[in-house]
Amino acid sequence: MDDDMMMNCKEPEQQMQRLRAIMHRLRAPGGCPWDAEQTHESLISNLIEEAYECVDAIRSGDVVHMREELGDLLLQVVFHAELASERGDFAFDDIAAAISDKLVHRHPHVYGDSTVNSTDAVLAQWDAIKRAEKGDQHQPYLHGVGKGLPALLRAAKLQKKAAKVGFDWPDQAGVMAKLREEIDELEAEWETGAEVAVVEELGDVFFSLVNLARCRGLDPEVVMAQANRKFENRFHAMEEALRHQGIALNAATLEQMEQAWQEAKRLE
């Protein structure tokens, strides 16, 4: 089947090949100038943006939107595979083969002779296999954990990894006490005006908040996303309330905004 036929193919089992053919055509001479100019480096921001948009779609519960955003994310993988193939580095099939091999190797309880009876045991086995694969047995325990992740996500990942060897608070009371301690230290440094110390203590407060969320079995990224949505919705309601009063947002006093904000909270 030639490229043109493949690009117009509607058979479900051939859609992956169709996507790859389209990407190849876009990069080929006579294709799309924008696509032809891209590099691995130029696409980094697109990859990050599509990943976050995919997360937002998942959280929204809108399966149609989720399908669309997963497609956009898949496109990024296909795009990078095409770039690598052009340079002779690797191809899409190499990516698929590598992840398939990894999954089989890291699931010896499914594909081998290992026996595990719980999720915790599976995760411990996975972690041990991963460290052996990467030659990390003699590296510091937290070596490479969450590299490249946003700070909030990496904090949670670091804490979870440390907890696997028992370095964790035994109960919520200890986490709350630590949070109060860090807030007290932040307040003390705040009054001195020492910027470096304030930044350090503020970071400790954030880290303790992540720990508190984890202690409750909550994903701090999800918690923060919900807080962002709540703020955005209330701000919009406040803006609408002011507009109905004939007050422009940029002309409203803080008192007027606070009154409209409290009304928005009451109506939730």
N, C-alpha and C positions, 0 to 999 in steps of 0.2 A: 504494500500500500504506500503510495507516494505521500509527500508532505501535505499537499493540498487536500487529498482524500482524507488523510488522518485529521486535519484541522476541522473538517466538516463532519467527522464521524460522531454519531450519537450513541454508539453502543456503550453501556455502562462499564463493561470490563476494559474498555479501551480509553477511558477518559484521562487516565494518567499519561498514557502515551500521547494523547491529543494535546494536553497541556504542555508537555515537553516539546512537541513539534511546533506549537505556537511560539513558545519562547525562543526556540532555535531560529524560526523565521523572523521574529522581531529583531534579533541580533545580527542576522545575515545581511549582506549587501542588498540594498534596495528595501530594507526593512524600516524600522522606526529609528530616527536619528537619536532620540533621547535614550532609548534602550541600548543603542550601540555605543553610547558614550559612557555607560555606567561601569564601575569597578566594584570590587568587594568593599573597598573603603567608602565609596560614595553611597553605598546602599545601607550602611550601618544604621543611620537614623531611621530609614524606612523599616528596617527589621524591628527595631525597638518600638517604633510607633505602631506597627501592625500587631505586635505581641500585646501591647497594652490595650489596643482597640478590641482585640480578641477577648482579653480578660473582661473588659467592660461589657461586651456582648454576652458572655457567659453569666456574669452577675445579673444582667437585666432579665434573664430567663426567656428572652426572645429567640426562639430556635432558628427563625429565618435569618435574623441578624447574625446569629452565631455561625450559621453555615456560611454566610457571606464573608465574615471576618476570618474564619478558619481557611477559607479559600485564599484570601489575601495573604495570610501567613504562609500557606503552602507555596504560593507564588514566589515568596522570598527564597525559600529553599531551592526551588527549581531554578530561579535566577542565578543564585550563587553556584549551583551545580553546572549550569551552562557556562558561566564564566570560567570555572575551574576546568571544565572539559576542553574549552578552547585553548587553554594553556597546557593541556596534557597533564594536569595535576591529578584529577580524579573526575569521575562522572557520577550521575545520579544513582546508577546501579551500585556504585561503590559505597555511597552513603547508605542506601537501603541494606546492602550486605553487611556493612559494619554494625549498624544498629541491630539487625537481626542476630548476628553473631553474639553481640553483647547481651541481648536479652536471653538467649539460650544459655550462655555461660553463667549469667547471674541468677538463673532460676534452676539450680541443680535439683531442687525439690520437685520440679516439674519434668525436667529433661534429663535428670541424672539420678544418683542414688541417695542424695541427701534427704533427711527427714526433718521437717519443721512443722510445728503445730499451732503457731500463732503469728499474728502480724508482727509483733515485736521481734520474734525469732527470725522472720523473713527479713526484716530491716537490718538486724544485726548481721545476718549472713551476707546480705547485699553489701553492707558497708565493709565487711572484711574482704570480700572478693574484690571490691572496687579498690581498696587500699593496696591489695596484692597486685592487681593489674597495673596500677600506676607506680608501683615501686615505692609506695609511701610508708611501708612498715617502719622504716627508720627515720622518717620525717616527723616533725612535731605533729601531735595529734590533730590539731586544727589546720594543718597545712592545706592551703588551696580551697578551704571551705567557702563556697558562695562567691568566689571571685567574679567580678563583673556585675553582681547583683546590686540593685539600689540598696542604700544603707539600711533601710528599715527591714527589708527582706533578709539581708545578710545577717543582721543582728539576731533575728529569729532562728536562722539556720545555725549560726555559731552556738547559740544557747541550746538548741536541740541536740547538736553534736556533743557538746559538753555534758549534757544531761545523760547521754547514753552510758557514760562511765561513772555516773553517780554524782557529778558536780552540779547539784541543783538544790533549790530550797525544798525542804521536806513538806512545807505547807504554804498556803496563801498568806498567813500571818507574817512569815518571814519576808516575803516579797513586799508586802505592804509597808513593813517597818523599814526595809531598805529604801523604798521609794520616798518615804517621809524623810529619811536621813539625807537622801540626795537633794530633795527640795530645800531642806534646811541649809545644806552646804551651798546650794545655788543662791539662795537669798543672802547668805553671808558674803559671798564673793560679789554679788551684784552691787552691794552697797560700796564696795571698795573701788569699783570701776575698773578693775584689772581685766581687760578684755580676754586675754588668753585663759585665765582661770574661769571666767564666766562661760566661755565656749566649752571648756572641758567639763564643767559641772552640768551645763545644759545637756551635753551629750550623755552624761551619766543618768540624767533624769529620763531622757528618751529611751536609753537602754533598759532602765528599770521598768518603764511602761511596757516595753516589748515583753519583758519577762513576766509582768503581771498578766498581760493578755495570754501568753503561752500557758501560764499557770491555770487559767480558766479554760484552756483548750480552744482558745480563739486565735485566728490568724490576724496579726496586727495590721497587715495590709488591707484585709477586708474591713476591719474595725475603722481604719482611717478612711477608707473609701466611703463607708456609710456616713461618717462624720462630714466628709466633703459634700456628699449629696444633700445631707440635712442642711448644712450651711447654705449651699447654693439655692435650695428650694425656699428656705426662709428669707434669704436675701431677695430673691425674686418676688416673694409675697410682700415683703416690705416695700420694694420698689413699686409694685402695683398699687399698694395702699396709699403711698405718697402721691402717685399719679392721679388716683381718684380724688385726692384732696387738692389737686392742682399744684402740687409741689414737685419741681424737678429734682431728681436724685442729687445732682451736683450742687443744688441750691438749698437742700434741706439742712437744718441744724442737727447736731448730734442728738439733741433732746427729741426732735421730731422723728429721727430715724429709730431711736430707742423705743419710742412709743409704738411706732408701726411694727417694729421687730417683735415686741411683746404681744401685740395683737396677732401677728402671724403665728407665734407659738401657741397662743390660746386656741386658734382655729384649726390646728393640726389634728 
